[in-house]
Amino acid sequence: MILEEACGIAAPGARRKNIGIERLGWNEAPFAGDQALLRQLFLILLENAIKYSETATTIRVGIEVLNGRPCVTVRDEGIGIAAEYLPHIFERFYRAAPDPNEESRSGGLGLAIAQAIIQAHHGAIECSSKVGEGSAFTLWFPSESTTPSAERTHTLA
């Protein structure tokens, strides 16, 4: 539900660039967390994917449960991130984008905020990327068994 809302909010920006948002494996993944923060987390990743992707490409968003842990992946067909920059992309004010234009100019806080949100939910964020092919951000949430049952009120889908 939360990821679906974030995709809906990001959709107009994607449409302006003729970018599709494709949903893959949207299995329900029960999770306790702050809905507003999780929505912000997903929006950061979706908006970055849109910002750094060429027109007429696709962003693929998936939800699955792996080894008992909810996992969300946002994969784009954007400019990618060089290997030497990957260790730094979650640092505050760090920008790895080459020659920023008006559209991609930012303060370099988005991924630092995303990391803080996922860590506040006892999860982790990873990025794999290849220059010219795009990036994939994977969010790992704690297993359902580590969350008190009274708090299991939301689903990530």
N, C-alpha and C positions, 0 to 999 in steps of 0.2 A: 504494500500500500504506500509506504513512504517513498520508495524508489519510483513507483509509478507516478506519484505526484511530482517528484523532481523532474522526471522525463517530460511531463506535461508542461511544466514551467519553462524548461529549456527548449521545448519544441519550436516556438516562434523564432528564436535565434538560429536554430538549425535550418528551418525552412528558408530564412533569408539567404542562406548560403547553399541552398539545395542539398543539404546534408540530411540523410535519413538516420533515424534512431531505431535500431533493430533490437528486439528483445529476444534473448536466447535463454532457454531453460529456466523460465521464471517459476521455480518451485517456491512454495511458501516456506519461509524461514522464520520461525518464531524467535523474537528477540526482545529483551527489555532494554529500553534506552530512551533518551530524550528525542522525541519526534522532530522538534525544530532543529536541533543540532545535526541529527542524521540527515534531514532534508538539505541543510546547508552543506554538509559533507558531500552528498551526492551532486548537488548543484555545482560545487567547485570543480569536481572532476568532469562533469558534463560540459560546463562552460569552457573549461580549458580545452577539452576535446574539440569543441566547436571552433574556438578561437584559433587553434593551431592546425586545423585541418583545411585542406583545399575544398573548393566547391565540388558538389556532386560526388561526395564520398559517403561512407556509412560509419556510424558509431554503433558498436555492438555492446549491449549491456546484458549481463547474465547474473543469475542468482542460483546458487546451488549449495548443498550441504556436503562438505567433504570431511571425512573422518569426524563426523559429529559437529563440525563447526560451520556456521553460515559463512558463505563466501560470495562477495559481489565483485564482478569484474567490469571495468569500463575500458573498451579497446577502441582506438581510433585509427584512422589512416592518414595521420597528420605528418608533420615535418620530422617527428622523432627527436630523440635526445641523445647526444653523443655519449658514449660510455664514460668518458672522463668527467662528465657533468652529473651523472646519475647519483653518486654518493652525496651530492650537495643540494639536490632539488627540494628537500624538505627544510632547508635552513631558511630562516627569516631573511627577507630582502634579496635572496639569491634568484637570479634570472639566467637561465641557460639558453633562452631563445636568441638565435642570431639576428642581427640587424632588425630590431623591433620596429614595426610600422605603427601607424596610429591605432589600428585595431588590436594589436597584440601587446601594446604597452600596458604594463601593470606595475603594482608596487612590490611584487615578489613575495606576497604574504599568503596567497591562496593555498599552496601545498603545505605550508607550515601550519596553517589553521586546520587543514584537513587532517594532518598528522595528529595535532592536539586533540581533535574531536574523536578520532578513532582510539587514541590512547586513553582518553577519558572513559571510553566504553570498554576498556581492557582488551582492545584488539590491536591489530597491526596493519600497516599499509606497505605494499611493495610496488615497484615499478620495473617493468622490462620495456626496452625500447630499442629501435633500430632507426638510424637516420634515414629519412626518405621513405620509410615504411609505416611509421606510427609508433604509438605507445600503448601499453596495457597497464592499468592500475588495478591492483587486486587488494581488496579489503577483507581482512580476516577478523571475524567476530568471535567472541568466546562461545564455547559449546553451551547448549541449552542446559546441560546438567550442572553448570557452574552458576546459573542464575536462579535465585529463589523463585519457586513456582508462582507466588503471588504477583511477581513483577512481569511475568510473561504475558503481556497484553498486546504487543504490537507484532506485525510481520514486516519484514523488509520489502517484500514484493509489493 
